[in-house]
């Protein structure tokens, strides 16, 4: 390691995968930012100017206030593909690099999206509860559900993950259309100019857009109403991308047929109304939660950290806003 590495101070912000946290402690002598306000204030006063790199996750991130307290911060290394909890505009202004872990979790997240779609339309989780509750011998056969193959699917966000979802669903004979900030060159799928127009023409809307201020409540009440009483919503992106109150209202009123949700606005809190609905499948943010994917994410996080400590650069930097 270079002189830069030996004079650097690593700070863990928020909870991380236990093996990653242990590696940060043992290999890098990383500090852990205290949770309580008073302890945090004391720590930052004593050590804030020593920290050159933060390791965090998409669930915690680094806000502008924390960046202000870390005057020599050079990079935020993020465990996860989502980085909407880190203030990238403040990072851009301060010349702080931000990295994430793209690609390595694409397959598992796409698998989850397809699994959620199947479960939501076919109500497999609800059928499982039906059997476990002893209702089959008493109430008879489970009601008929909705076919998955050959449905019309709209994908909001045709990036790496959205593209992987589309590829999988093409094998199901689904007609794929999508909305993106701009059309994807050479895409075999149909581009639609807005989420509202996309929702009007599909049976299932899958949300795979990045989180952050630019996509907050992108899927609003109008989009949900455009899906209609026979439509389904699947979200494996970020809870903030969907207007959760509008979604709950539509499901409660029967204006939406069902939803498959891996993410929520205020995790780990889930709207209580959803807990009793058999047409809603609820997952605790586990889209990338396999042994293989989390190991690959951990490896890429550490490679980003090592690269920054050695050279001041990152392997998978995210694009930052250009300072005005």
Residue pairs with C-beta under 8 A, 6 or more apart in sequence:
1 309
1 310
2 309
2 310
2 311
4 309
4 310
4 311
4 312
5 309
5 310
8 52
8 53
8 309
9 31
9 47
9 50
9 51
9 52
9 53
10 24
10 28
10 29
10 30
10 31
10 51
10 52
10 53
10 54
10 55
10 305
10 309
11 30
11 31
11 32
11 33
11 47
11 51
11 53
11 54
11 55
11 70
12 21
12 24
12 30
12 31
12 32
12 33
12 54
12 55
12 56
13 33
13 54
13 55
13 56
13 60
13 61
13 62
13 66
14 33
14 56
14 57
14 59
14 60
14 61
15 21
15 57
15 59
15 60
16 24
16 55
16 56
16 57
16 79
17 79
17 294
17 297
17 298
19 298
20 55
20 79
20 298
20 301
20 302
21 32
23 298
23 302
24 30
24 55
25 32
28 305
30 55
31 43
31 47
31 51
33 40
33 43
33 66
34 40
34 42
34 43
44 69
44 70
48 69
48 70
48 71
49 70
49 71
49 72
50 72
51 70
51 72
51 73
52 72
52 73
52 74
52 75
53 73
53 74
53 75
53 76
53 77
53 305
53 308
53 309
54 62
54 66
54 70
54 73
54 75
54 76
54 77
55 77
55 78
55 79
55 301
55 305
56 62
56 76
56 77
56 78
56 79
56 85
56 86
57 78
57 79
57 80
58 78
58 79
58 80
58 81
58 82
58 83
58 84
58 85
58 100
59 80
59 85
59 267
59 285
60 85
61 76
61 78
61 83
61 84
61 85
61 86
61 87
62 73
62 76
62 85
62 86
62 87
62 91
63 85
63 86
63 87
63 90
64 87
64 90
67 73
67 87
67 90
67 91
67 94
67 96
73 94
73 96
74 95
74 96
74 97
74 308
74 312
75 96
75 97
75 98
75 99
75 304
75 308
75 314
76 83
76 86
76 91
76 96
76 97
76 98
76 99
77 99
77 301
77 304
77 305
77 308
77 314
78 86
78 98
78 99
78 100
78 101
78 301
78 318
79 101
79 297
79 298
79 301
80 100
80 101
80 105
80 288
80 297
81 100
81 101
81 102
81 105
81 109
81 161
81 288
82 100
82 210
82 211
82 238
83 98
83 100
83 318
84 210
84 211
84 212
84 213
84 238
84 240
86 98
88 98
88 212
88 318
88 320
88 321
89 320
89 321
90 96
91 97
91 98
91 320
92 320
92 321
92 322
92 323
93 323
97 308
97 313
97 314
97 317
97 320
98 314
98 317
98 318
98 320
99 304
99 308
99 314
99 315
99 316
99 317
99 318
100 316
100 318
101 296
101 297
101 300
101 301
101 304
101 316
102 160
102 316
103 160
104 293
104 296
104 297
104 299
104 300
105 287
105 288
105 293
105 296
105 297
106 160
106 161
106 164
107 164
107 293
108 287
108 288
108 289
108 290
108 292
108 293
109 161
109 164
109 236
109 287
109 288
110 161
110 164
110 165
110 167
110 168
111 168
112 236
112 262
112 283
112 286
112 287
112 288
113 161
113 165
113 206
113 208
113 234
113 236
113 287
114 165
114 168
114 169
116 234
116 236
116 260
116 261
116 262
116 281
116 283
117 148
117 153
117 169
117 204
117 206
117 232
117 234
117 260
118 124
118 148
119 125
119 260
119 281
120 232
120 234
120 258
120 259
120 260
120 279
120 280
120 281
121 145
121 146
121 147
121 148
121 151
121 204
121 232
121 258
122 145
122 146
122 148
123 142
123 145
123 258
123 278
123 279
125 281
126 278
126 279
127 142
129 278
130 136
130 139
130 142
136 142
146 232
146 257
148 172
149 172
149 173
149 174
150 172
150 173
150 174
150 175
151 172
151 174
151 175
151 203
151 204
152 174
152 175
152 177
152 201
152 202
152 203
152 204
153 166
153 169
153 174
153 175
153 176
153 177
153 202
153 203
153 204
153 205
153 206
154 176
154 177
154 178
154 179
154 192
154 198
154 199
154 201
154 202
154 204
154 205
154 206
155 162
155 165
155 166
155 176
155 177
155 178
155 179
155 189
155 206
155 208
156 162
156 178
156 179
156 195
156 198
156 205
156 206
156 207
156 208
156 209
156 218
156 219
156 237
156 241
157 178
157 179
157 180
157 207
157 208
157 209
157 210
157 237
158 166
158 178
158 179
158 180
158 184
158 187
158 189
158 208
159 180
159 208
159 210
161 208
161 236
162 178
162 180
162 206
162 208
162 209
163 184
165 206
165 208
166 176
166 178
166 189
169 176
170 176
175 190
176 189
176 190
177 189
177 190
177 191
177 192
177 198
177 201
177 202
178 184
178 187
178 189
178 190
178 191
178 192
178 198
179 191
179 192
179 193
179 194
179 195
179 197
179 198
180 191
183 191
184 191
192 198
192 201
195 205
195 218
195 219
195 223
196 222
196 223
196 226
198 205
199 205
199 223
199 224
199 226
199 227
199 231
200 226
202 227
202 231
203 230
203 231
203 232
204 231
204 232
204 233
204 234
205 219
205 223
205 227
205 231
205 232
205 233
205 234
206 234
206 235
206 236
207 219
207 233
207 234
207 235
207 236
207 237
207 241
207 242
208 236
208 237
209 215
209 218
209 237
209 241
210 237
210 238
211 237
211 238
211 240
211 241
212 238
212 240
215 237
215 238
215 240
215 241
216 240
216 241
217 240
217 241
217 242
217 243
218 241
218 242
219 233
219 235
219 241
219 242
219 243
219 247
220 243
220 246
221 243
221 246
221 249
221 250
224 233
224 243
224 246
224 247
224 250
224 255
224 256
225 250
225 255
227 233
227 256
228 255
228 256
229 254
229 255
229 256
229 257
230 257
231 256
231 257
232 256
232 257
232 258
232 259
232 260
233 242
233 247
233 256
233 258
233 259
233 260
233 261
234 259
234 260
234 261
235 241
235 242
235 259
235 260
235 261
235 262
235 263
236 262
236 263
236 287
237 263
238 263
239 261
239 263
239 264
239 265
239 266
239 267
240 265
242 265
244 264
244 265
244 271
247 256
247 259
248 271
248 273
248 274
249 255
250 256
251 258
251 259
251 273
251 274
251 277
251 279
251 280
252 273
257 279
258 279
258 280
258 281
259 274
259 279
259 280
259 281
260 280
260 281
260 283
261 274
261 280
261 281
261 282
261 283
262 283
262 284
262 285
262 286
262 287
263 285
263 287
264 270
264 271
264 285
267 285
268 284
268 285
270 282
274 280
274 282
275 282
288 294
288 297
300 315
300 316
303 315
304 314
304 315
304 316
307 313
307 314
307 315
308 314
